Amino acid sequence: MRHPIKYPLETAKFPLLLAGGLRAAFAHIASAPLPARLMALARRLDADRGRRPQPKLDHEQAKLDHGEAASKRRSHLGRRR
């Protein structure tokens, strides 16, 4: 039985090699056409979203949805008890 060949691992280059490999894998997956069933489901969901009326927000709710509420919710995270 043959033993696998051992390559020296250069820790400085490893993250770059890993990132390049992941980038290539994701590009390959993203360029592949969607299966027919998934494409049909995406079309149905898009059509359903177009039929549903969008909820109307009042001015205060709109301000809260654009960041003020998030900062208010996160204000307790830095505190120790």
N, C-alpha and C positions, 0 to 999 in steps of 0.2 A: 504494500500500500504506500502510495506517495504522500509525503507530508506537504502541506501547503507552503508555498513560498512566503517567507516573511519579508516585508518591506519595512524599512525604517520609517517611523512616523515623525514627520516634522510638525511639531505642534504649532508653529507659526503659520504654516500653509494649510493645515487641516480645515479651519473654518472656511477659508476661501474655496477649497476643493468641495467641501460639503455644500456650501451655498451654490456653487456652480452646478453640482449634480442635482440639487433640489430644483433649481431654476429650470434646468433642462427637463426634468421629469414633469414639473407643472406645466411647462410650455407644451409638452407632448400631450398631456391630458387635456389641456384647454383647446388645443387645435383639433382634437378628435371630434367628430360629429356626435350630437346627442342621439341616444337611442330613440326610436320612434315613439315608444310609450311615454318617455320622459318629455319629449317635445310636445306631445298631445296634452299632457298634464300642464305644462307651462303655458300653453295657449289657453286652456280652460281657466287657469288661475288668472291670467291676464284679462280675459274676457269678463270674468266675475268681478274683478277689481274695477273695471270700467263701468259696470252696471250699478255698483253700489254708490250711493251718494256719500260724499266726504262730510264728516262732521264739521260744523262751524264752531270756531272757538271765539270766546269773547276776548277782549283786549288783555285782561289780567292773565287769563289762562295761556294766551299766546306768549306773553312775556315769560311766564314760568316755564314753558316748554322750550324756550330758547336760552337756557343757561342759568337763570336766577334760581330756579328750584334745585338744579343740580348742585350749585354752590351751597345752598342752604342745607341740602341733604348731606353733603360731605363735610360740613363744618364740625361735626362731632368726631371725625375720624382721627384727628391728630391729638385728641385729649386723652390723658391717662386718668384712670379712676383710682 
